[in-house]
Amino acid sequence: MRVRAAADLGATAGRSRRRTAAAIGASAALALATAVLSLGTGPVPIPPDRVLAVLFGAADPAGPARDAVVVLDVRLPRTVLAALVGAATAVAGAVMQGLFRNPLADPGIIGISSGAALAAALWIVLGTSAASALLGDLGNLGLPVSAFLGSLAAAAAIQAIASRGGRVSVVAMLLAGIAVTGFAGALVGFLVFLSSDQQLREFTFWTLGSVGGATWPKIALALPFTGALLVLAPLLARRLDAIALGEADAFYAGVDVEQVKRLAVLGVAAGVGASVAVAGVIGFFGLIVPHLVRLVFGPGHRLLLPVAAFAGAALLVLADMTARTVAAPAELPLGIVTAAIGAPLMLWLLLHRFREFAG
């Protein structure tokens, strides 16, 4: 009997591993397919086989030379940045939802977006002219660097407020996040009042989100921090699963709950801070993507986190492709597209869940 039970357990574990591998492989294939589609979509349409040939250096020399310029110099940086930001934001949302034990939690709950917005407003209103005169082309990186530092400062302040005796209260972190977000919003409003028309326009477009200004220096600026989040999050998967049962149960299971909180907040602040810095505020994305993945694949973080990363990359690339083609030659801000799709979808999910509860 024991041998048979062990065999059944091994078979179940094998099926679980195969299911996990299949789900991750399918989501990775989806992300790659959307990237190729994005590289070929635009005012100059390029078929997928031509896109792959350009990427792998096997393009026909007799083919249009402009294809290589369009794919490598125009669309590739934009697609890479969209995929990077989408993956980091979705994973951050999954981590925050696991840490707060609430599927409706959002990365902005720890003040990242509000801190970045305040720092961006300060830079646009007070720092742009002086930086351009002193730093020349390097001044163009002032906005993303300022926004990143602002996001880290806000997250650090909220964590410090929520810490007592070496322990971080999740409830206090939530309340502190609301307070800091409100205060930052008041300061942003004051800076907007002081701004010129051009400064107001620049700040407004930044807050709506876009990867239209993607460059390799921007990608290099964001990659270490978003990459750190994407590497760290899977290492926390088992401990987030334990915390889902409650902090006390996780502690008795041998999980250092306070360490997990610190690492999770640090990783999310770095990854989302860098994403907001280079792409602006993209609404609803960190909330809706991990929630949808959880509905399909369940709450286990070993599968949820990698699938959310690939799904987030694919969906934000598709959203960016929509933003730059639906109103061509004009370009919609990316945040408008994600909010227009994410908000109705979230309402539908909430109504669906309410009907389940009522039933």
LUMBAZA-810558 format. One record per residue: x, y, z of N, C-alpha, C in turn. Coordinates in steps of 0.02 Angstrom, whole numbers, plus 32768, in hexadecimal, padded with zeros to 4 digits. Layout:
REM residues N
XYZXYZXYZ
...
***
This chain:
REM residues 359
80297FC48000800080008000802B803F8000
8061803D802A808B8078802E80AF80857FEC
80C4804E7FCB80E580557F8A80B680737F57
8077805B7F59804680747F2A803680BE7F37
803080D07F76802381167F87805C81437F71
809B812A7F7B80D481517F6580D581597F19
80C381237EF780C181267EAE808C81587E96
805081577EB7801B81867EA4803181CE7EB1
805381D87EEA806C821B7EFA809F82337EC7
80CC82057EB280FE82177E8080DE82277E3D
80AA81FF7E2B8088820D7DEB806582507DED
804682607E26802482A17E2D805682DA7E28
809082D37E4980C483067E4580DE830E7DFE
80E482D57DDA80FB82D97D9580CA82FE7D69
808982EF7D72805683137D4B8057835D7D5B
8060836F7D9B806383B57DAE809F83D87D8E
80D883B67D8C811383D57D6D810983DE7D22
80EA83AC7D0280DD83B27CBA80AB83EA7CAC
807983F17CD7804784267CCE8069846A7CD7
809484707D0880B784AE7D1380E484C07CD8
810A848F7CC08136849A7C87810E84AD7C49
80D5848B7C3E80AD849A7C04809084E07C07
807884F57C42805C85377C498090856D7C3F
80CC85637C5C810185957C53811885977C0B
811F855C7BEB8133855A7BA58100857D7B77
80BF85717B84808C85907B5B808C85DC7B63
809485F37BA18094863C7BAC80D2865C7B8E
810C86397B91814886537B71814086577B26
812186237B08811686237AC080E6865D7AAC
80B486697AD6808686A17AC980AB86E37ACA
80D886EC7AFB80FE872A7AFF812A87347AC1
814C86FF7AAB817687047A70814D87137A31
811386F27A2B80E986FD79F080D0874579ED
80BB87607A2780A487A67A2780DD87D67A18
811987C67A2E815287F17A1F815F87F379D4
815F87B979B4816987B7796B813187DD7947
80F387D4795E80BB87F8794080C388437948
80DA8858798380E488A0798F811A88BD7962
815088977958818788AF792E817288B678E5
813F889278D181298897788B80EE88C37880
80D288E078B58094890778AF80A3895178B3
808689777885808F89BF7885808389DC7841
80948A1C7837808A8A3B77F580AF8A1677BE
80E789F677CF810B89CC779F8102898477B4
80D08961779980C5891B77AE80FD88ED7795
811488C177C18149889277B18132884D77C5
8132881C7797811A87D977A8814787B877DC
812B87887802815187697838819287477821
8191872677E681CE870577D08206873877C2
81F2877277A8822487A6779B823E87C377DD
821287CB780F822787E27851825A87B3786F
824D8772786C827C8741788882BE87417862
82BA874A782082F8874C77F983228788780C
830287C27817832787FE782C834687F47871
832087D6789F833887CD78E38374879E78E6
8373876A78BD83A8873878C083DE8743788B
83DC877E786A8411878E783B840F876677FB
83D4874A77EB83CF872177AF83A38742777A
839B8785777F837087A87750838D87A6770A
836187A376D9837587A37693839287E87681
83D187EB766A83EF882C765983C788527625
83A1882D75FC837A884E75C88339886B75E4
8328885A762282EB8873764082F288BD7652
82BA88DC766482BC8923767582EB893176B0
8319895F76A78348897076DD832589907718
82EC89AF770A82C989D2773F82AE89A17773
82A28962775F82878931778F82B5892A77CB
82F6892477BF8325891D77F78325895B7823
832189967805832089D4782C82E189D77856
82A889C77838826889CA785D826789987896
827C895A78888279892678BC82AC893278F3
82EB893D78E1832089407913832689837936
831A89B97912832689FB792F82E78A1D794A
82AD8A0B792F826F8A2D794382448A017970
823589C479598204899C797D8222896E79B2
8260895779A9827C892879D9828689477A1E
82A389837A2582A889A07A68826489A97A8A
823389BE7A6381F089C87A7E81D189877A96
81D989537A6F81BC89127A8181DF88F57ABE
822188FB7AC0824788E17AF9823389067B39
822C89487B35821A896E7B7081D3895D7B87
81A489567B58816089437B6A815E88FF7B8C
818388CF7B708185888C7B8E81A3888D7BD4
81D988B37BDC81FA88B77C1C81CD88D77C51
81AE890F7C40818189317C6E814489067C7D
812888E77C4A80EE88BC7C5580FC88827C83
813588617C79814888287CA38153883E7CEB
817888757CF48188888B7D38814988A27D5D
811C88C67D3A80E088DF7D5B80B188A67D6E
80AA88757D41807E883C7D50809988137D8A
80DB88067D8B80F887E07DC280F288067E03
80FD88487E0180F688717E3D80AF886C7E59
807E886E7E2C803988677E42802C88247E63
804787EF7E46803F87AC7E63805F87A87EA8
809A87C67EAF80BD87C57EF0809587EC7F24
807C88277F128056884F7F418015882C7F55
7FF5880D7F257FB787E97F357FC487AE7F63
7FFE878D7F5A800F87577F87802287707FCC
804787A77FCF805C87C2800F802287DD8038
7FF387FF80167FB8881A80397F8087E8803F
7F8987AD80207F56877980217F1387948006
7F1887BB7FD17EDE87DA7FB37EE887DD7F68
7EBE87BB7F417EC787BB7EF77EB987FD7ED6
7EA1882F7EFC7E9488717EDF7EC888A47EF4
7F00888D7F117F3688BB7F237F5B88D17EE3
7F7E89097EE87F9E89287EAE7FE4893E7EC2
8015893E7E95805889567EA7805A899D7EC1
802C89C77EAA802A8A0C7EC080148A147F08
800189DC7F287FE989DF7F6D801F89F57F9E
805F89ED7F8A80958A027FB680B48A457F9E
808D8A6B7F7980A08AB07F6A80D18AB97F31
80DE8A857F0A81108A8A7ED580FB8ABD7EA0
80BF8AB77E8780A98AE47E5280A48B2C7E69
808B8B367EA680838B7A7EBF80C78B9B7ECB
80F78B757EE6813A8B917EF0815B8BA17EAE
81538B757E7C816F8B837E3A814F8BC07E1A
810D8BC67E2180EA8C007E0481008C417E23
810A8C417E6581208C7E7E8681678C917E6F
81948C607E6C81D88C6F7E5681D98C857E0D
81AF8C667DE381AB8C7A7D9D81928CC17D96
815F8CD37DBE81458D177DBB817A8D4A7DD2
819E8D387E0781D48D647E1E82088D707DE7
821A8D397DC5824C8D3F7D9182338D697D56
81F68D5C7D4181DB8D7F7D0681D28DC97D15
81B98DD97D5081AA8E1F7D6081E78E467D75
82158E267D9B824C8E4A7DB982908E3A7D9D
82988DFF7D7E82DC8DE97D6E82EE8DE47D25
82BE8DE37CF882CC8DD47CB282F98E087C92
82E98E477C9A830F8E7C7C7883578E7E7C8F
83628E7B7CD183A68E7E7CEB83CE8E407CD5
83AD8E057CD783D08DC87CC483E48DC97C7A
83B78DE17C5083C68DE47C0884028E117BFB
84068E487C20843E8E767C16847F8E5A7C2F
847D8E347C6784BA8E1C7C8684D18DD87C6B
84A08DAC7C5B84B18D677C4A84AA8D567C00
848A8D817BDA84818D727B9384548D357B89
846C8D067B6084438CCB7B5184378CA07B8E
84648CA07BBE845A8C787BFB841E8C917C23
840B8CCF7C1983D18CE97C3B83918CC57C29
83908CA27BEF83558C7D7BDB83478C427C0A
83798C2A7C2D836F8BF37C5C835B8C0C7CA1
83578C4E7CA983468C697CEB83008C557D02
82D08C547CD4828B8C437CE782868BFB7D00
829E8BCA7CD982998B857CF382C08B7A7D33
82FB8B987D3883238B8F7D7682FF8BAE7DB1
82E38BEA7DA982BE8C0B7DDF82828BE27DF3
825C8BC97DC282218BA27DD282338B627DF7
826A8B437DE3827F8B067E0582928B147E4D
82B98B487E5882CD8B5A7E9D82908B6C7EC7
82608B8E7EA982238BA07ECD81FB8B637EE1
81F78B327EB581D28AF57EC681F48ACF7EFF
82368ACB7EFD825A8AA97F3382518ACE7F75
82548B117F73824D8B387FB082078B2E7FCF
81D38B2E7FA681908B247FC081888ADF7FDE
81A18AAB7FBB819C8A677FD681C38A608017
81FE8A7F801B82268A7B805882028A9F8092
81E48AD8808381C18AFD80B881858AD580D2
81608AB680A681268A8F80BB813C8A5380E4
81718A3180CF818989F880F681A28A0E813B
81C38A48813E81DB8A61817F81A08A7281AD
816C8A90819181318AA281B9810F8A6381D3
810D8A2E81AA80E989F181BC811289C281E8
815189D381F6817D89A7821C817C89BA8266
8175898982908177899282D9819B895682F7
81D38964831A81F7892F833B821288F9830C
8226890F82D0824188DF82A0820C88B88279
81CD88C68284819788A58261817188D78236
815B88C081FC813688EA81CE80ED88D481CE
80C0890281DE807988F381DE805D88FF8198
803E88CC817C802188D381397FE889068139
7FC08905816E7F88893581727FA3897C8177
7FD7898681A17FF589C881A7801489DE8165
803189B08141804E89C08100801889D880CF
7FDF89B780D17FA889CA80A67F8F8A1180B7
7F858A1E80F87F6D8A60810C7FA18A9680FF
7FE18A86810B80168AB680FC80198AC580B2
80108A92808880108A9C80407FD88ACA802A
7F9E8AC380487F668AF080377F768B38804B
7F938B3F80877FA38B83809F7FDA8BA38074
800F8B7E806680468B9A803E802E8BAA7FF7
80048B7F7FDB7FE98B8B7F997FC18BCC7F97
7F978BD67FCB7F708C137FCD7F9B8C517FD4
7FCE8C4E7FFF7FFA8C88800980228C977FCA
803C8C627FAA80618C6C7F6B80338C897F36
7FF48C747F357FC58C8F7F047FB98CDA7F0F
7FB78CEF7F4F7FAF8D367F5E7FEB8D5E7F45
80278D447F5080638D687F3980678D6A7EED
80538D337ECD80518D327E8480208D667E6A
7FE68D6B7E8A7FB68D9E7E767FD18DE47E7B
7FF88DF17EB080168E337EB980498E417E82
80718E0E7E7180A38E167E3C80818E217DF8
804B8DFE7DED80258E077DAF800A8E4F7DAB
7FF48E697DE47FDD8EAE7DE780158EDF7DD3
80528ECF7DE5808B8EFB7DD680A68EF17D8F
80948EBC7D6F80B48EA97D2F809B8ED47CF5
80C48ED67CC280B08EF67C8380878EC57C5A
806C8EDE7C2280448EB27BF7806D8E787BDD
80AB8E857BC980D58E507BAE80E78E1E7BE4
80F68E367C2081068E087C5780C98DDF7C6A
80908DFD7C6B80528DD97C7B80458DA37C48
80508DB37C0980458D817BD380768D477BDB
80B58D577BE980E78D227BF180D78CF57C2C
80C38D127C6480B38CEA7C9F80758CC07C93
80438CDD7C7280058CB87C6680138C7B7C3A
803A8C837C0680498C4A7BDB80738C167C00
809F8C2C7C2C80C78BFC7C53809A8BD27C80
806A8BF27CA1803F8BCE7CCF80108B9D7CAA
80048BA97C6A7FD98B7C7C447FFE8B3E7C2B
80408B3F7C2D80678B057C1B80738AFD7BD1
80B18AEB7BBF80C28ADF7B7A81078AC07B76
81138A967B4581568A7D7B36816D8A997AF3
814D8ACF7ADD815E8AED7A9D81A48B0A7A9B
81BE8B1E7AD582018B3A7AD782368B067AE8
82298AC77ADA82588A927AEC829A8A997AC8
82CF8A957AEF83138A957AD4833B8A607AFA
83738A4C7ADE839D8A1B7B0083B98A357B41
83CC8A767B4783E08A8F7B8983A98A897BBE
836A8A967BAB83338A8E7BDA832B8A457BEF
83318A197BBF832B89D17BCF836489BD7BFD
83A089D57BEF83D989C57C1B83CF89E17C61
83AC8A1A7C66839F8A387CA7836D8A0E7CCF
833B89F27CAD830789CD7CD1831989837CDB
834289677CB0834D891E7CB0836889037CF2
839A89217D1283B389047D50837E88FE7D86
8350892E7D8A831F892F7DC082E389037DB0
82CB89067D72829588D97D5F82AE88917D5E
82EB88877D46830888447D46831088287D8C
832388537DBC8329883D7E0182E788247E1C
82B088487E0D826E88327E23825B87EF7E03
826887E87DC2825587AB7D9F827D876F7DB7
82BA877A7DD082E287447DEC82CE87367E34
82C2876A7E5B82B287627EA2826E87427EAD
823C87567E8781F887417E9581F086F47E96
820A86CE7E65820286857E69822386667EA6
825886877EBF8279866D7EFB824D86747F39
821B86A07F3681ED86AA7F6E81AD86827F66
81A7865A7F318167863A7F20814E860E7F59
817785E07F71816085B27FA6814E85D97FE5
8175860C7FF68166863280338126865C802B
811886757FEF80D986977FE5809E86677FE9
80A8862A7FD3807385F77FDB806585EB8024
809A85E9804D809185DE8094806E861980B5
8080865680A18061869280BE8017869680AC
8004867880747FBD867780607F9286558095
7FAF862880BC7F8B860680F17F8586308130
7FA9866881327FAA8693816D7FF2869A8186
800186D481A2804586E081B8805986B281F1
802B86A3821F803B86778257804B8630823E
802286178211802E85D481F5806F85D181CF
807E860681A980BD8608818480F8860A81B4
80F2862E81EB81298631821C813585ED823A
810085CA824D81088587826A812085548237
8118856481F78132853881C3817B854681B3
8199857581D881E0858481CF81EF85BC81A0
81BD85E4818C81C8861C815E81D7865B8186
820C867D8172821C86BE819081F086F2816F
81B686FE818C81848728816D819D876F8163
81BF878A819581D787CF8190820B87D78158
823587A58150826687A7811A824387A680D6
820F877C80D081E98779809281C987BD8082
81AD87DE80B5818F882080AB81C388528091
81FC885380B382308882809F824888758058
825588368048826D88268004823888347FD0
81F988247FDF81C388307FAF81BB887A7FA2
81BA88A37FD681B188EB7FCD81ED89097FA8
822988F27FBA8265890C7F98826488FA7F4E
825588BB7F3E825388A67EF8821E88CA7ED0
81E288D07EED81AB88F27ECA81BB893C7EC1
81D7895C7EF581E889A37EEF821B89AE7EB9
824E89827EB58282898A7E828266897D7E3C
824289457E34822A89337DF281F589627DD7
81C389717E00818D899D7DE981A589E57DE6
81D189F87E1481EC8A3C7E1182118A487DD0
82398A187DBB825C8A1E7D7B822B8A1E7D41
81F789F57D4581C689F27D0F81A08A347D08
818A8A4F7D4081678A8F7D3F81968AC77D26
81D48AC37D3982048AF67D25820C8AFB7CDA
820F8AC17CB8821D8AC27C7081DE8AC07C45
81A48AAD7C6281678AA77C3A812D8ACF7C55
81358AF07C8E80FD8B157CAC80CE8AE67CD1
80968B027CE680668ADC7D0E80378AB77CDF
80348A747CE680098A4B7CBC7FD48A2B7CE9
7F988A467CE57F648A337D137F4889ED7D09
7F3489CD7D3F7F11898E7D427F3A89517D2F
7F76895B7D137F9A89227CF77FB288F37D2E
7FD1890F7D627FEA88E47D977FB388C57DC0
7F7688DD7DB97F3D88C17DDC7F1C88897DB5
7F0F88967D757EE488697D4F7F09882C7D35
7F4988337D207F6C87FA7D027F7687C17D33
7F9487CC7D6E7F9B87937D9C7F5887767DB3
7F2587A17DB77EE387887DCC7EC887587D97
7ECF876A7D577EB8873D7D227EDF86FC7D21
7F2187017D297F4A86C47D2A7F3786987D65
7F2986B67D9D7F15868F7DD87ED2866B7DCC
7EA4868B7DAA7E64866C7D9B7E6C862F7D6E
7E9D86327D417EA785FA7D127ED185C27D30
7F0885D57D527F3985A37D677F3A85977DB2
7F1285BC7DD87F1185B17E207F4185DF7E44
7F4185DC7E877F67860C7EAF7FAF85F97EBD
7FC585BD7EAA800A85A87EB9803D85D47E97
806A85F27EBE809886247EA380CF86057E78
80DD85C67E7F811185A67E5580FD85A97E0C
80BD85A47DFE80A585AA7DB9808D85F07DAA
806E86117DDB805086537DD0808486867DBB
80BD86887DDD80EE86BD7DD0810D86B97D8A
8127867F7D738143867E7D2F810F86887CF9
80D3866C7D02809F86767CD0808986C07CCE
808486DE7D09807287267D0B80A787507CE7
80E7873E7CEE811C87637CCD811387607C81
810B87247C668104871E7C1D80C2873C7C05
808C87317C2B804B874C7C17804D87987C1A
806D87B47C4D807387FD7C52809A88197C18
80D187F87C0680F8880F7BCC80CE880E7B8C
80AB87D77B81808387D07B44804B88047B42
8028880D7B797FEE88397B79800388837B72
803A88977B91804E88DD7B8A806988EB7B44
808B88BA7B2680A088C27AE0806288C97AB3
802F88A17ABF7FF188A77A977FCF88EA7AA4
7FCF89017AE37FB189427AF37FD7897A7AD0
801989767ACF804189AA7AAD803489A87A62
802F896C7A478021896679FF7FDD898579EF
7FAC897C7A1A7F6B899C7A127F7089E77A17
7F9789FF7A487F9D8A477A537FBB8A6C7A17
7FE98A4B79F4800A8A6E79BD7FEB8A617979
7FB78A3879767F988A2979357F4E8A3C7932
7F2A8A3D796B7EE28A4679687ECF8A8D7951
7EFA8ABE795F7EEB8B03794B7F228B1F7920
7F468AF478FC7F7F8B0A78D27F698B4078A1
7F938B7278957FD98B7978AA7FE28B9378F1
7FAC8BA579147FB28BB979597FBC8B7B7984
7FD28B8679C37FE08B4F79EF7FBD8B5A7A32
7F968B287A477F748B2D7A887FA68B207AC0
7F9E8B437AF97FC68B307B337FB68AE97B49
7FE98AC57B5E7FE28A7E7B6F7FB38A757BAA
7FB58AA37BDA7F898A9C7C157F408A9F7C03
7F2F8AC47BCE7EE98AC77BB97ED28A827BA0
7EFC8A617B7A7EEA8A1F7B5F7EE289ED7B97
7F1389EA7BC57F0F89B87BFB7ED489C67C2A
7EC68A067C387E8D8A167C637E4B8A087C41
7E478A177BFF7E098A0C7BDA7DF789C27BD7
7E2A89987BD57E1E894F7BD37E1A89337C1A
7E4889497C467E4C892B7C887E12893C7CB5
7DFA897B7CB37DC4898F7CE17D8389697CD3
7D6A89667C957D2E893D7C897D3788F37C99
7D7388D97C8B7D8088937C9A7D7F88877CE6
7D9C88B57D0C7D9A88AF7D557D5288B37D6F
7D2A88E07D537CE488E47D687CBE88A47D59
7CCD88877D1E7CAC88487D0D7CC088107D3E
7D01880E7D4E7D1887DC7D7E7CF787E57DC2
7CF288237DD97CD488307E197C8A881D7E1A
7C66882F7DE57C1F881C7DE17C1787D17DDE
7C4487B07DBA7C4287677DB57C4D87477DF9
7C7E87617E1F7C8C87467E617C5287537E91
7C32878E7E8B7BF9879D7EB67BBF876D7EA8
7BB6875C7E697B80872D7E597B9086E87E77
7BD286D67E767BE586977E947BD786977EE0
7BE886CE7F007BDD86D37F487B9286D17F58
7B6B86F47F2E7B2286F67F3A7B0486B17F2F
7B22868C7EFE7B0786497EF17B1A86187F26
***
